[in-house]
Amino acid sequence: MSSSREKPKVIVVGTGGFGKNHVRVLAELGGLGGVCDIDVEKASTYGRLYNVPHYSSVSEIPENVYDGAVVSTPTSTHKEVALQLIRKNFKYLLIEKPFTPNLREAFEIISQARRERVKLMVGFIERFNPAVSMVKNYVGEGAVGEIIMASAMRVRRWPERITDLGVLLDTAIHDIDLMRYVFSEDPLKVYAKMGRSMHRIHEDYVTLLLTFKAEKMAIIQANWLTPFKIRSLEIIGSEGVIEADLVSQQVTLSSKDDRITPFSEWSEPLRHELKHFLECIVNGATPSPGEQDAVKALEIVESSFKSSETGNVVNIGTQPF
């Protein structure tokens, strides 16, 4: 493996979908060490393009060569791929969201990672969105007083495709994590409604109502139906409102006396995320968001499915760590 004085070398497992962006950005950061994809042609194309070794199976990846790996394969394969990489002595894994399709598989990865002292990161990329950082700072400074409620919307038209996830696990989970992050606490209860409109297999629209301590609440809406993209976050406080467009990265702070939208230059969240991952490898630090964030989000997802199925509010329990 490379020494801490050199750039860590990270292999990307799964170069389709969002994986190709991991390949591109890691290359820009000087941290791309290799690529792996079951599509041999795709793997070799990226290998030649970025002049790095390429593999068509995790079993082909050599041990003790890479400092870390990004797992960007279909969610249903995350457990299998992660466990293979842990057995190959990888000590840093960034697993794309959702970490796994369910809590049981998440605990299997975490249990093995702890035994082998592997540090895990989950790909909740919105935490690295500059707009979210600004919102978090405003909340921390008390710029809108006491938080009363928050809302998030994440919508776009998405055609039916071969997928192992519905909109809750694939899309709304970003905002579930953001609410935990912005509130700096876990919700106590969830009430969820979801359904299928244009997609046959999985739910394609969902609304969640999360209840926190002191009766604070958050509403999350997500769908694959609206024919344009919206990704927004709004925080309502006793003294003002914060509105954030997570696409343009513009944030507006409104109070009784003023309404300001500070200028901030757009920057790619994935670049911030992968830079953090590389820095953690160099410094031997634990990445964030990590395994506990992955589990808490999945716990809320599973409680949401239960709520929608039963039509009842569901208490969100605490998982041991």
SEVEX-796989 format. One record per residue: residue in three letters; x, y, z of N, C-alpha, C in turn. Coordinates in steps of 0.1 Angstrom, whole numbers, always signed. Atoms other than C-alpha are relative to their C-alpha. Layout:
REM SEVEX-796989
(site 'ALA',(X,Y,Z),(X,Y,Z),(X,Y,Z))
...
END
This chain:
REM SEVEX-796989
(site 'MET',(+8,-12,+0),(+0,+0,+0),(+9,+13,+0))
(site 'SER',(-7,-13,+1),(+10,+36,-5),(+3,+5,+14))
(site 'SER',(-2,-6,-13),(+26,+54,+24),(-8,+13,+2))
(site 'SER',(+8,-11,-2),(+9,+83,+41),(+5,+13,-7))
(site 'ARG',(-5,-12,+7),(+32,+107,+22),(-4,+0,-14))
(site 'GLU',(+5,+0,+14),(+17,+96,-11),(-15,+1,+0))
(site 'LYS',(+15,+0,+2),(-18,+99,-25),(-4,-15,+2))
(site 'PRO',(+5,+13,-1),(-38,+69,-14),(-6,-5,-13))
(site 'LYS',(+6,+5,+12),(-49,+46,-42),(-12,-8,+3))
(site 'VAL',(+13,+5,-2),(-85,+37,-43),(-6,-7,-12))
(site 'ILE',(+6,+7,+11),(-102,+11,-65),(-16,+2,+0))
(site 'VAL',(+14,-1,+1),(-138,+17,-77),(-6,-13,-5))
(site 'VAL',(+6,+12,+4),(-159,-14,-78),(-14,+3,-5))
(site 'GLY',(+13,-4,+5),(-189,-8,-101),(+1,+13,-7))
(site 'THR',(-2,-13,+7),(-184,+18,-129),(-12,+4,-8))
(site 'GLY',(+12,-4,+7),(-219,+20,-142),(-7,+10,+9))
(site 'GLY',(+8,-9,-9),(-245,+45,-129),(+9,+11,+6))
(site 'PHE',(-7,-11,-7),(-230,+68,-103),(+15,-4,+1))
(site 'GLY',(-14,+4,-1),(-198,+47,-102),(+10,+7,-9))
(site 'LYS',(-9,-7,+10),(-184,+64,-133),(+4,+14,+5))
(site 'ASN',(-4,-13,-6),(-185,+97,-114),(+11,-2,+11))
(site 'HIS',(-11,+3,-10),(-164,+82,-86),(+13,-2,-7))
(site 'VAL',(-12,+2,+8),(-139,+71,-112),(+6,+13,-5))
(site 'ARG',(-5,-13,+5),(-137,+105,-128),(+6,+9,+11))
(site 'VAL',(-5,-10,-11),(-134,+125,-95),(+12,-6,+7))
(site 'LEU',(-12,+6,-7),(-109,+101,-79),(+12,+2,-9))
(site 'ALA',(-11,-3,+10),(-88,+105,-111),(+4,+14,+1))
(site 'GLU',(-3,-15,-1),(-90,+143,-108),(+7,+3,+13))
(site 'LEU',(-7,-2,-13),(-79,+140,-72),(+13,-7,+2))
(site 'GLY',(-13,+8,-1),(-50,+117,-80),(-1,-12,+8))
(site 'GLY',(+2,+12,-9),(-65,+89,-60),(-5,-12,-6))
(site 'LEU',(+5,+12,+7),(-77,+65,-86),(+11,-11,-2))
(site 'GLY',(-10,+10,+1),(-58,+32,-83),(-4,-11,-10))
(site 'GLY',(+5,+11,+9),(-80,+8,-104),(-15,+0,-1))
(site 'VAL',(+14,+1,+2),(-114,-1,-116),(-4,-15,-1))
(site 'CYS',(+5,+13,+1),(-135,-32,-114),(-15,+0,-4))
(site 'ASP',(+14,+0,+5),(-168,-40,-133),(-2,-14,-6))
(site 'ILE',(+3,+13,+6),(-184,-73,-143),(-1,+1,-15))
(site 'ASP',(+0,-3,+15),(-188,-57,-178),(+15,+2,-4))
(site 'VAL',(-15,+0,+3),(-153,-65,-191),(+3,+11,-9))
(site 'GLU',(-3,-11,+9),(-155,-40,-219),(+0,+14,+7))
(site 'LYS',(+0,-13,-8),(-165,-12,-195),(+12,+1,+9))
(site 'ALA',(-12,+0,-8),(-137,-21,-171),(+12,+3,-8))
(site 'SER',(-12,-2,+8),(-111,-22,-198),(+0,+14,-6))
(site 'THR',(+1,-14,+5),(-124,+11,-213),(+5,+10,+10))
(site 'TYR',(-4,-9,-10),(-120,+29,-180),(+15,-2,+4))
(site 'GLY',(-14,+3,-3),(-87,+12,-173),(+9,+7,-10))
(site 'ARG',(-8,-6,+10),(-73,+24,-206),(-1,+15,+1))
(site 'LEU',(+2,-15,+0),(-88,+59,-203),(+8,+7,+11))
(site 'TYR',(-6,-6,-12),(-73,+65,-168),(+14,-6,+3))
(site 'ASN',(-13,+6,-2),(-42,+43,-172),(+2,-7,+13))
(site 'VAL',(-1,+7,-13),(-50,+21,-142),(-4,-14,-2))
(site 'PRO',(+4,+15,+1),(-54,-17,-137),(-15,-1,+0))
(site 'HIS',(+14,+2,+0),(-88,-30,-144),(-3,-15,+2))
(site 'TYR',(+4,+14,-3),(-106,-62,-133),(-15,-2,-3))
(site 'SER',(+14,+3,+3),(-139,-79,-142),(-6,-8,+12))
(site 'SER',(+5,+7,-11),(-143,-96,-108),(+7,+4,+13))
(site 'VAL',(-7,-4,-12),(-136,-87,-72),(+10,-11,+4))
(site 'SER',(-10,+11,-3),(-118,-121,-69),(+13,+3,-7))
(site 'GLU',(-13,-2,+7),(-92,-108,-94),(+8,+12,+7))
(site 'ILE',(-7,-12,-7),(-83,-77,-72),(+10,-5,+9))
(site 'PRO',(-10,+5,-9),(-50,-83,-55),(-1,+5,+14))
(site 'GLU',(+0,-4,-14),(-45,-81,-18),(+12,+10,+2))
(site 'ASN',(-11,-8,-5),(-24,-54,-1),(+6,+9,-11))
(site 'VAL',(-5,-9,+10),(-22,-32,-32),(-7,+14,+1))
(site 'TYR',(+8,-13,+0),(-50,-6,-27),(-2,+4,+15))
(site 'ASP',(+2,-6,-13),(-56,+17,+3),(-15,+0,+4))
(site 'GLY',(+15,-1,-3),(-94,+17,+0),(-7,-3,-13))
(site 'ALA',(+8,+3,+11),(-123,+9,-22),(-13,+7,+1))
(site 'VAL',(+14,-5,+1),(-156,+25,-34),(-8,-11,-5))
(site 'VAL',(+9,+11,+5),(-184,+0,-37),(-12,+8,-6))
(site 'SER',(+10,-7,+7),(-208,+14,-63),(-8,-10,-9))
(site 'THR',(+7,+11,+8),(-224,-19,-75),(-15,+1,+4))
(site 'PRO',(+14,+0,-4),(-262,-25,-73),(-1,-4,+15))
(site 'THR',(+1,+2,-14),(-274,-24,-37),(-1,-14,+5))
(site 'SER',(+1,+14,-4),(-283,-60,-36),(+13,-8,+1))
(site 'THR',(-13,+7,+0),(-247,-69,-41),(+10,+6,+10))
(site 'HIS',(-9,-7,-9),(-232,-45,-15),(+6,-9,+10))
(site 'LYS',(-5,+8,-10),(-229,-71,+12),(+11,-10,-5))
(site 'GLU',(-9,+10,+5),(-212,-97,-9),(+13,+6,-4))
(site 'VAL',(-12,-7,+5),(-188,-72,-25),(+9,+5,+12))
(site 'ALA',(-7,-5,-12),(-179,-56,+9),(+7,-10,+7))
(site 'LEU',(-7,+11,-8),(-172,-89,+26),(+12,-5,-8))
(site 'GLN',(-11,+5,+8),(-150,-100,-3),(+12,+10,+2))
(site 'LEU',(-11,-10,-1),(-130,-67,+0),(+6,-1,+14))
(site 'ILE',(-5,+1,-14),(-127,-71,+38),(+9,-12,+1))
(site 'ARG',(-9,+12,+0),(-113,-106,+32),(+13,+2,-7))
(site 'LYS',(-12,-3,+8),(-88,-91,+8),(+8,+11,+8))
(site 'ASN',(-8,-9,-9),(-75,-69,+37),(-1,+15,-4))
(site 'PHE',(+3,-14,+2),(-90,-36,+25),(-4,+6,+14))
(site 'LYS',(+3,-5,-13),(-91,-13,+55),(-9,+13,+0))
(site 'TYR',(+9,-11,+2),(-112,+16,+41),(-10,-3,-11))
(site 'LEU',(+10,+2,+10),(-145,+11,+23),(-10,+12,+0))
(site 'LEU',(+11,-10,+2),(-169,+38,+10),(-11,-8,-8))
(site 'ILE',(+11,+8,+6),(-202,+20,+3),(-11,+10,-4))
(site 'GLU',(+10,-10,+5),(-227,+40,-18),(-13,-3,+8))
(site 'LYS',(+13,+2,-6),(-261,+46,-4),(-10,-7,-9))
(site 'PRO',(+1,+4,-14),(-282,+29,+6),(+11,-11,+3))
(site 'PHE',(-11,+9,-4),(-255,+10,+25),(-3,-15,-4))
(site 'THR',(+5,+14,+4),(-275,-23,+21),(-15,+1,-2))
(site 'PRO',(+14,-1,+1),(-311,-31,+13),(-8,-1,+13))
(site 'ASN',(+7,+2,-13),(-319,-39,+49),(+10,+0,+11))
(site 'LEU',(-8,+0,-11),(-306,-38,+84),(+8,-12,+3))
(site 'ARG',(-7,+12,-3),(-297,-74,+87),(+13,-1,-8))
(site 'GLU',(-12,+1,+8),(-272,-72,+58),(+10,+11,+5))
(site 'ALA',(-9,-11,-5),(-258,-39,+72),(+8,-5,+12))
(site 'PHE',(-7,+5,-12),(-250,-56,+105),(+10,-10,-3))
(site 'GLU',(-10,+10,+4),(-233,-84,+88),(+13,+6,-5))
(site 'ILE',(-12,-7,+5),(-209,-60,+70),(+7,+6,+12))
(site 'ILE',(-6,-8,-11),(-204,-39,+102),(+7,-10,+10))
(site 'SER',(-6,+10,-9),(-197,-70,+123),(+13,-5,-5))
(site 'GLN',(-12,+5,+5),(-171,-83,+100),(+11,+11,-1))
(site 'ALA',(-10,-12,+1),(-155,-48,+95),(+6,+2,+13))
(site 'ARG',(-5,-3,-13),(-152,-44,+132),(+11,-11,+4))
(site 'ARG',(-9,+11,-4),(-135,-78,+136),(+14,+3,-7))
(site 'GLU',(-13,-2,+8),(-109,-68,+109),(+5,+14,+0))
(site 'ARG',(-4,-14,-2),(-106,-32,+120),(-1,+8,-13))
(site 'VAL',(+2,-7,+13),(-120,-19,+87),(-9,+13,+3))
(site 'LYS',(+8,-12,-2),(-133,+17,+86),(-10,+2,-12))
(site 'LEU',(+11,-1,+10),(-166,+22,+68),(-5,+14,-1))
(site 'MET',(+6,-12,+3),(-181,+52,+51),(-12,-3,-8))
(site 'VAL',(+12,+2,+8),(-216,+55,+36),(-2,+12,-9))
(site 'GLY',(+0,-11,+10),(-222,+76,+5),(-12,+9,+1))
(site 'PHE',(+10,-10,-2),(-246,+102,+19),(+6,+13,-5))
(site 'ILE',(-7,-11,+7),(-233,+128,-6),(-5,+13,+3))
(site 'GLU',(+5,-13,-2),(-256,+156,+3),(+6,+7,+13))
(site 'ARG',(-7,-6,-11),(-237,+161,+36),(+11,+9,-5))
(site 'PHE',(-12,-7,+5),(-209,+174,+14),(-4,+11,-10))
(site 'ASN',(+5,-11,+9),(-232,+198,-6),(+3,+13,+7))
(site 'PRO',(-3,-13,-6),(-220,+233,+1),(-13,+7,+6))
(site 'ALA',(+13,-6,-5),(-257,+244,+5),(-4,-6,+13))
(site 'VAL',(+3,+7,-12),(-262,+218,+32),(+9,+5,+11))
(site 'SER',(-10,-5,-10),(-230,+230,+50),(-4,+14,+5))
(site 'MET',(+5,-14,-4),(-244,+266,+50),(-12,-1,+9))
(site 'VAL',(+12,+2,-8),(-278,+254,+63),(+4,-5,+14))
(site 'LYS',(-5,+6,-13),(-260,+234,+91),(+6,+11,+8))
(site 'ASN',(-7,-11,-7),(-239,+265,+100),(-11,+10,+5))
(site 'TYR',(+11,-10,-4),(-270,+288,+101),(-8,-6,+12))
(site 'VAL',(+7,+6,-11),(-288,+263,+124),(+8,+0,+12))
(site 'GLY',(-9,+1,-11),(-258,+259,+146),(+2,+14,+7))
(site 'GLU',(-1,-13,-5),(-255,+297,+150),(-13,+6,+6))
(site 'GLY',(+12,-5,-5),(-291,+300,+159),(-6,+11,-8))
(site 'ALA',(+4,-11,+9),(-298,+322,+129),(-15,+1,-2))
(site 'VAL',(+15,+0,+1),(-335,+312,+128),(-7,-3,+13))
(site 'GLY',(+6,+3,-13),(-340,+307,+165),(-1,-14,+2))
(site 'GLU',(+2,+14,-3),(-354,+275,+177),(-7,-7,-12))
(site 'ILE',(+6,+7,+11),(-362,+250,+150),(-13,-6,+4))
(site 'ILE',(+13,+6,-2),(-398,+241,+147),(-3,-12,-9))
(site 'MET',(+2,+11,+9),(-400,+220,+116),(+10,+2,-12))
(site 'ALA',(-8,-1,+12),(-382,+212,+84),(-7,-8,-11))
(site 'SER',(+6,+8,+11),(-392,+199,+49),(+10,-1,-11))
(site 'ALA',(-9,+3,+11),(-374,+184,+20),(-8,-6,-11))
(site 'MET',(+7,+6,+12),(-385,+176,-15),(+11,-4,-10))
(site 'ARG',(-10,+6,+9),(-366,+154,-40),(-8,-7,-11))
(site 'VAL',(+8,+5,+11),(-384,+148,-73),(+6,+1,-13))
(site 'ARG',(-4,+0,+14),(-377,+140,-109),(-7,-11,-7))
(site 'ARG',(+5,+11,+8),(-390,+119,-137),(+10,-11,-2))
(site 'TRP',(-9,+11,+1),(-374,+85,-137),(-7,-12,-7))
(site 'PRO',(+7,+11,+7),(-384,+58,-163),(+2,-13,+7))
(site 'GLU',(-1,+14,-5),(-390,+22,-153),(+13,-6,-5))
(site 'ARG',(-13,+6,+4),(-356,+4,-153),(+1,-12,+9))
(site 'ILE',(-3,+12,-9),(-342,-28,-139),(+7,+5,+12))
(site 'THR',(-6,-6,-13),(-336,-18,-103),(-4,-9,+11))
(site 'ASP',(+3,+8,-12),(-335,-34,-69),(-6,+8,+11))
(site 'LEU',(+5,-9,-10),(-349,-4,-51),(-11,+9,-4))
(site 'GLY',(+11,-10,+3),(-379,+19,-49),(+5,+14,+4))
(site 'VAL',(-4,-14,-3),(-379,+57,-43),(+4,+2,+14))
(site 'LEU',(-3,-2,-14),(-377,+54,-5),(+15,-3,+3))
(site 'LEU',(-13,+4,-2),(-344,+35,-4),(+10,+8,-9))
(site 'ASP',(-9,-6,+10),(-329,+51,-35),(+1,+15,+1))
(site 'THR',(+0,-15,+1),(-339,+87,-31),(-3,+7,+13))
(site 'ALA',(+4,-7,-13),(-357,+97,+1),(+10,-2,+11))
(site 'ILE',(-9,+3,-11),(-330,+81,+22),(+11,+11,+1))
(site 'HIS',(-9,-11,-1),(-308,+111,+14),(-5,+10,+10))
(site 'ASP',(+6,-10,-9),(-332,+134,+31),(-3,-5,+14))
(site 'ILE',(+1,+6,-14),(-338,+110,+60),(+14,+3,+7))
(site 'ASP',(-13,-2,-6),(-300,+113,+66),(+2,+15,+3))
(site 'LEU',(-2,-14,-1),(-301,+151,+61),(-8,+5,+12))
(site 'MET',(+7,-5,-12),(-328,+156,+88),(+7,-4,+13))
(site 'ARG',(-8,+4,-12),(-308,+136,+113),(+12,+9,+2))
(site 'TYR',(-12,-8,+0),(-278,+157,+103),(-3,+15,+5))
(site 'VAL',(+4,-14,-3),(-295,+191,+105),(-5,+2,+14))
(site 'PHE',(+6,-1,-14),(-314,+184,+137),(+10,-4,+11))
(site 'SER',(-10,+6,-10),(-283,+167,+153),(-7,-9,+10))
(site 'GLU',(+7,+10,-8),(-307,+141,+167),(-8,-10,-9))
(site 'ASP',(+8,+10,+7),(-327,+110,+157),(-15,+2,+2))
(site 'PRO',(+15,+0,-2),(-364,+110,+151),(-5,-11,+9))
(site 'LEU',(+6,+10,-9),(-386,+92,+175),(-11,-8,-6))
(site 'LYS',(+12,+7,+6),(-416,+83,+153),(+0,+4,-15))
(site 'VAL',(+2,-3,+14),(-425,+81,+116),(-14,-4,-4))
(site 'TYR',(+12,+3,+7),(-457,+82,+97),(+2,+1,-15))
(site 'ALA',(-3,+0,+14),(-454,+72,+60),(-12,-4,-8))
(site 'LYS',(+10,+5,+11),(-476,+69,+29),(+8,+0,-13))
(site 'MET',(-7,+2,+13),(-463,+56,-4),(-8,-8,-9))
(site 'GLY',(+7,+7,+10),(-475,+41,-36),(+7,-1,-13))
(site 'ARG',(-6,+2,+14),(-469,+31,-72),(-10,+7,-10))
(site 'SER',(+8,-6,+10),(-481,+52,-101),(+4,-4,-14))
(site 'MET',(-5,+4,+14),(-460,+46,-132),(+10,-12,+0))
(site 'HIS',(-10,+11,-1),(-436,+19,-119),(-7,-12,+6))
(site 'ARG',(+7,+12,-3),(-447,-16,-116),(+5,-8,+13))
(site 'ILE',(-6,+9,-10),(-423,-32,-91),(+1,+7,+14))
(site 'HIS',(-3,-7,-13),(-414,-6,-64),(-8,+13,+1))
(site 'GLU',(+7,-13,-2),(-430,+25,-49),(+7,+11,-7))
(site 'ASP',(-6,-11,+7),(-424,+56,-69),(-4,+14,+5))
(site 'TYR',(+2,-13,-8),(-438,+83,-45),(-2,-3,+14))
(site 'VAL',(+0,+2,-14),(-435,+87,-8),(-1,+13,+7))
(site 'THR',(+0,-12,-10),(-443,+112,+20),(+2,-6,+14))
(site 'LEU',(-3,+4,-13),(-428,+108,+54),(-2,+12,+10))
(site 'LEU',(+1,-10,-11),(-436,+127,+86),(+8,-6,+12))
(site 'LEU',(-8,+4,-11),(-408,+124,+112),(-2,+9,+12))
(site 'THR',(+2,-7,-13),(-413,+134,+148),(+12,-1,+8))
(site 'PHE',(-12,+0,-8),(-384,+145,+169),(-4,+4,+14))
(site 'LYS',(+2,-5,-14),(-380,+155,+206),(-6,+14,-1))
(site 'ALA',(+6,-13,-1),(-400,+186,+217),(-9,+3,-11))
(site 'GLU',(+10,-1,+10),(-425,+180,+190),(+5,+6,-13))
(site 'LYS',(-5,-5,+12),(-402,+192,+163),(-3,-11,-11))
(site 'MET',(+4,+9,+11),(-411,+176,+129),(+7,+3,-13))
(site 'ALA',(-6,-1,+13),(-398,+170,+94),(-9,-7,-10))
(site 'ILE',(+8,+6,+11),(-417,+163,+62),(+9,-3,-12))
(site 'ILE',(-8,+3,+11),(-400,+145,+34),(-9,-5,-12))
(site 'GLN',(+8,+5,+12),(-415,+141,-1),(+10,-3,-11))
(site 'ALA',(-8,+4,+11),(-399,+122,-29),(-8,-8,-10))
(site 'ASN',(+6,+8,+11),(-410,+108,-63),(+8,-1,-12))
(site 'TRP',(-6,+2,+14),(-399,+95,-97),(-10,+4,-11))
(site 'LEU',(+11,-3,+9),(-429,+111,-114),(+1,+14,-6))
(site 'THR',(+0,-14,+4),(-424,+149,-116),(+9,+2,-12))
(site 'PRO',(-8,-1,+12),(-411,+159,-151),(+11,+10,+0))
(site 'PHE',(-12,-8,-1),(-383,+181,-138),(+6,-2,+14))
(site 'LYS',(-7,+3,-12),(-358,+180,-110),(-1,+11,+11))
(site 'ILE',(+0,-9,-12),(-363,+196,-75),(+7,-7,+11))
(site 'ARG',(-6,+5,-12),(-340,+190,-46),(+1,+12,+10))
(site 'SER',(+0,-12,-9),(-348,+214,-18),(-1,-4,+15))
(site 'LEU',(+0,+2,-15),(-345,+218,+20),(-4,+13,+6))
(site 'GLU',(+5,-13,-7),(-364,+243,+42),(+0,-3,+15))
(site 'ILE',(+0,+1,-15),(-359,+249,+79),(-8,+12,+5))
(site 'ILE',(+8,-11,-5),(-385,+269,+97),(+3,+1,+15))
(site 'GLY',(-3,-2,-14),(-375,+284,+130),(-9,+11,+7))
(site 'SER',(+8,-10,-8),(-390,+307,+157),(+3,+14,-5))
(site 'GLU',(-4,-13,+3),(-371,+336,+143),(+3,+2,-15))
(site 'GLY',(-3,-1,+15),(-368,+329,+105),(-1,-13,-7))
(site 'VAL',(+1,+12,+9),(-366,+305,+76),(+13,-1,-8))
(site 'ILE',(-12,+3,+9),(-337,+289,+57),(-6,-8,-12))
(site 'GLU',(+4,+8,+12),(-344,+278,+21),(+12,-3,-8))
(site 'ALA',(-11,+4,+8),(-319,+258,+2),(-4,-8,-12))
(site 'ASP',(+1,+7,+12),(-318,+247,-34),(+12,-9,-1))
(site 'LEU',(-12,+8,-1),(-295,+217,-33),(+5,-3,-14))
(site 'VAL',(-6,+1,+13),(-291,+217,-71),(+8,+12,-4))
(site 'SER',(-7,-12,+3),(-281,+253,-76),(+10,+4,+11))
(site 'GLN',(-8,-3,-12),(-266,+254,-41),(-2,+14,+6))
(site 'GLN',(+4,-13,-5),(-283,+287,-34),(-7,-1,+14))
(site 'VAL',(+6,+1,-13),(-293,+293,+2),(-5,+14,+4))
(site 'THR',(+6,-13,-4),(-317,+321,+14),(-4,+0,+15))
(site 'LEU',(+4,-1,-14),(-320,+332,+50),(-9,+12,+2))
(site 'SER',(+10,-11,-2),(-351,+352,+59),(-3,+2,+15))
(site 'SER',(+4,-4,-13),(-359,+370,+91),(-10,+11,-1))
(site 'LYS',(+10,-10,+1),(-384,+396,+101),(+5,+13,-6))
(site 'ASP',(-6,-12,+5),(-359,+423,+91),(+7,-1,-13))
(site 'ASP',(-9,+1,+11),(-340,+409,+62),(-3,-13,-8))
(site 'ARG',(+0,+12,+8),(-338,+383,+34),(+12,+0,-8))
(site 'ILE',(-13,+0,+7),(-303,+374,+22),(+2,-13,-7))
(site 'THR',(-5,+12,+7),(-289,+350,-4),(+14,+2,-3))
(site 'PRO',(-14,-2,+2),(-252,+350,+0),(+5,-7,-12))
(site 'PHE',(-6,+6,+12),(-231,+343,-31),(+9,-11,+5))
(site 'SER',(-10,+11,-2),(-213,+310,-31),(+2,-7,-13))
(site 'GLU',(-4,+6,+13),(-195,+294,-60),(-4,-15,+1))
(site 'TRP',(+5,+14,+1),(-210,+260,-71),(+13,-9,+1))
(site 'SER',(-11,+11,+0),(-187,+230,-63),(-6,-13,+2))
(site 'GLU',(+5,+14,+1),(-192,+193,-68),(+0,-7,+13))
(site 'PRO',(+0,+7,-13),(-203,+175,-36),(+8,-13,+0))
(site 'LEU',(-8,+12,+1),(-187,+143,-48),(+15,+2,+2))
(site 'ARG',(-15,-4,-2),(-153,+160,-49),(+3,+2,+15))
(site 'HIS',(-2,-2,-15),(-157,+171,-12),(-1,-14,+7))
(site 'GLU',(+2,+13,-6),(-169,+136,-3),(+12,-9,-1))
(site 'LEU',(-12,+9,+2),(-140,+117,-19),(+13,+6,+5))
(site 'LYS',(-11,-7,-6),(-115,+143,-7),(+1,-4,+15))
(site 'HIS',(+1,+4,-14),(-127,+135,+29),(+4,-14,+1))
(site 'PHE',(-3,+14,+0),(-124,+98,+22),(+15,-2,-1))
(site 'LEU',(-15,+1,+2),(-88,+101,+9),(+7,+6,+12))
(site 'GLU',(-7,-6,-11),(-78,+124,+38),(-1,-9,+12))
(site 'CYS',(+2,+10,-11),(-92,+98,+63),(+10,-11,-1))
(site 'ILE',(-9,+11,+3),(-71,+71,+47),(+14,+5,+4))
(site 'VAL',(-14,-5,-3),(-39,+93,+49),(+2,+2,+15))
(site 'ASN',(-1,-3,-14),(-46,+103,+85),(-4,-12,+10))
(site 'GLY',(+5,+11,-9),(-59,+69,+98),(-12,+4,+7))
(site 'ALA',(+12,-5,-7),(-91,+87,+107),(-13,-8,-4))
(site 'THR',(+13,+7,+3),(-127,+73,+108),(-8,+10,-8))
(site 'PRO',(+8,-9,+9),(-148,+87,+79),(-14,+3,+6))
(site 'SER',(+13,-4,-3),(-181,+104,+84),(-7,+6,-12))
(site 'PRO',(+8,+9,-8),(-209,+97,+77),(+4,-15,+0))
(site 'GLY',(-6,+13,-1),(-201,+62,+89),(-11,-11,+3))
(site 'GLU',(+9,+11,-1),(-217,+29,+99),(-12,+3,+8))
(site 'GLN',(+12,-3,-8),(-240,+43,+126),(-10,+8,-8))
(site 'ASP',(+9,-8,+8),(-254,+68,+101),(-7,-9,-10))
(site 'ALA',(+6,+9,+10),(-260,+40,+76),(-11,-8,+7))
(site 'VAL',(+10,+8,-7),(-279,+19,+102),(-12,+8,+4))
(site 'LYS',(+11,-9,-5),(-300,+48,+116),(-9,+3,-12))
(site 'ALA',(+9,-3,+11),(-312,+57,+81),(-8,-12,-5))
(site 'LEU',(+7,+12,+4),(-320,+21,+73),(-11,-4,+10))
(site 'GLU',(+11,+2,-11),(-339,+18,+106),(-12,+8,-3))
(site 'ILE',(+11,-9,+3),(-360,+48,+97),(-7,-5,-13))
(site 'VAL',(+6,+5,+12),(-366,+33,+62),(-9,-12,+3))
(site 'GLU',(+8,+12,-3),(-378,+0,+76),(-12,+3,+8))
(site 'SER',(+11,-5,-8),(-400,+18,+101),(-10,+6,-9))
(site 'SER',(+9,-7,+10),(-414,+38,+72),(-8,-10,-8))
(site 'PHE',(+7,+10,+7),(-423,+7,+52),(-11,-6,+9))
(site 'LYS',(+9,+6,-9),(-440,-7,+83),(-12,+9,+2))
(site 'SER',(+11,-10,-2),(-460,+25,+88),(-9,+1,-12))
(site 'SER',(+9,+0,+12),(-472,+26,+52),(-8,-12,-1))
(site 'GLU',(+7,+12,+1),(-482,-10,+54),(-12,-1,+10))
(site 'THR',(+10,+1,-10),(-501,-7,+86),(-10,+12,+1))
(site 'GLY',(+8,-12,-1),(-514,+29,+83),(+2,+7,+13))
(site 'ASN',(-1,-5,-14),(-501,+36,+118),(+14,+8,+1))
(site 'VAL',(-13,-6,-4),(-474,+58,+133),(+9,-11,+6))
(site 'VAL',(-8,+11,-5),(-444,+36,+141),(+12,+7,+8))
(site 'ASN',(-11,-4,-8),(-419,+42,+169),(+13,-5,-6))
(site 'ILE',(-13,+4,+5),(-383,+42,+158),(+9,-4,+11))
(site 'GLY',(-8,+5,-11),(-362,+20,+181),(+14,+4,-1))
(site 'THR',(-15,-3,+0),(-325,+23,+189),(+7,-13,-2))
(site 'GLN',(-8,+12,+2),(-301,-2,+175),(+13,+1,+8))
(site 'PRO',(-13,+0,-7),(-271,-12,+196),(+12,+1,-8))
(site 'PHE',(-13,-1,+7),(-236,-4,+186),(+11,-4,+9))
END
